[in-house]
Amino acid sequence: MDQLKLELPTFVAAASWLRHDRQRSRGDALSEPSFPRSAFRVLLVTEPSGGGSGRHVIDLARELTALGHSVSVVYSPARAEPMFLRELERLSLCAVEAIPMRRAVGPWDVRAAWTLRRLIDRLGPFDVIHGHSSKAGALVRLVAPRGAARVYTPHAFRTMDPELKPWLGWIYGGAEWALASLTDCALVGSEQEHEEALRLGLRSNAVRRIVFGLAEGPQVSRLEARNRIGLGDQDVVVGFVGRLTHQKAPERIIEAVAGSRHRELRLVIAGDGDQSGQLRTLIHQRGLTGRVIMLGWADGRAVMPAFDLLAVPSRYESLGYVYIEALAARVPVLASPTGLAPGLYADGRLGYLVEEGSDQAAWTAALDICIDRIATGFEIRDEDCKAFSIAAMGHDVVEAYADVTACLRTTRT
């Protein structure tokens, strides 16, 4: 913790110096949308190589390649999920490189920045360098060469955590503010994230909300998915898909299942993370050992059909890929008001929204309400999924690339 206090201010100071040193002038607004006549040379850089961020990078790389653009990917092996690595190998990319990057800020970031810049010089030049996550986004904006568009997708700002300590909020917020003028374009997935981007100092004309689409996954029936997991057809199953971390708050649904009046409930947890050990302890303490299945990492699209209800109790989200996966699987959702959830579940047709700041008793009561409603059914329709297509995501991202590169060309001219 002391090291964090020492390193982050240094990082902010360096970024702030670069902010004022940068000699690229900007107009007040981006040019009108116009697609390029030639393909873009794109470098995607990601630190969290898994979860929703990893899913997005894989799907985006695939769609950009299909649209005729030249795509290279740099990822960090530190948090790389096996599924991410398998899918990365299947893509037709110009280059794939691994650079050790850590989520925490520290002296190792200097080496990561230096290595990334050397890779850019070796693999480039690029029209667009697109950083995914706070760490990759920071490194990209600090080292990208003049002439390349710096694009940033935060996948949830750290400052969106409602339980973040104030002093950490000042530090993380200060880092984002210092890097704001190095950001040619920021792509966000929800209204909450858009508002946070503006609060952190990013220019309004540089922030765009885009569609996050979901590629078609394995075609798995309810029965097949349940057989793979070891569930019976009559079991009432609540699912959780995501990293087992503070942000995702999986303990909320474990406690809700333990307190539910539906004693027959089964809980399936698909994911892994730094809280895995303490969650197993919690499951044992609550007497749920025989009712909870922990799968480890799994493709959410393959396990979702086994669920009667998906729980997304996150403390904060950029948008939440699991919401889109649940729609595709026609599974209702019990969610906190994060990411896409307020727009999807406020009317109760597709799921149930737990009010912000609710205590554990409210989560337990909400779970019971949802289980009672499963018998009568939620109203999930085919058209609910159409807004979240890969084609729409590709269109939005390429349009953003076209606008920002056109703006930079105009500035240089």
HELIX and SHEET records of a PDB file:
HELIX    1   1 ASP A    2  ASP A   21  1                                  20    
HELIX    2   2 GLY A   51  ALA A   66  1                                  16    
HELIX    3   3 PRO A   77  ARG A   79  5                                   3    
HELIX    4   4 PRO A   82  ARG A   90  1                                   9    
HELIX    5   5 TRP A  108  LEU A  123  1                                  16    
HELIX    6   6 SER A  134  VAL A  143  1                                  10    
HELIX    7   7 ARG A  158  MET A  160  5                                   3    
HELIX    8   8 PRO A  166  LEU A  179  1                                  14    
HELIX    9   9 ALA A  180  LEU A  182  5                                   3    
HELIX   10  10 GLU A  191  ARG A  199  1                                   9    
HELIX   11  11 SER A  204  ALA A  206  5                                   3    
HELIX   12  12 ARG A  222  ILE A  229  1                                   8    
HELIX   13  13 PRO A  250  GLY A  259  1                                  10    
HELIX   14  14 SER A  276  GLN A  285  1                                  10    
HELIX   15  15 GLY A  300  VAL A  303  1                                   4    
HELIX   16  16 MET A  304  ALA A  306  5                                   3    
HELIX   17  17 TYR A  321  ALA A  329  1                                   9    
HELIX   18  18 ALA A  341  TYR A  345  1                                   5    
HELIX   19  19 GLN A  360  ILE A  374  1                                  15    
HELIX   20  20 GLU A  383  LYS A  386  1                                   4    
HELIX   21  21 ILE A  390  ARG A  412  1                                  23    
SHEET    1   A 7 ALA A  95  ALA A  98  0                                        
SHEET    2   A 7 SER A  70  TYR A  75  1                                        
SHEET    3   A 7 ARG A  41  THR A  46  1                                        
SHEET    4   A 7 VAL A 128  HIS A 132  1                                        
SHEET    5   A 7 ALA A 149  THR A 153  1                                        
SHEET    6   A 7 CYS A 185  VAL A 188  1                                        
SHEET    7   A 7 VAL A 207  ARG A 209  1                                        
SHEET    1   B 6 VAL A 292  GLY A 296  0                                        
SHEET    2   B 6 ARG A 266  ALA A 270  1                                        
SHEET    3   B 6 VAL A 237  VAL A 241  1                                        
SHEET    4   B 6 LEU A 309  VAL A 312  1                                        
SHEET    5   B 6 VAL A 333  ALA A 335  1                                        
SHEET    6   B 6 GLY A 351  LEU A 353  1                                        
END                                                                             
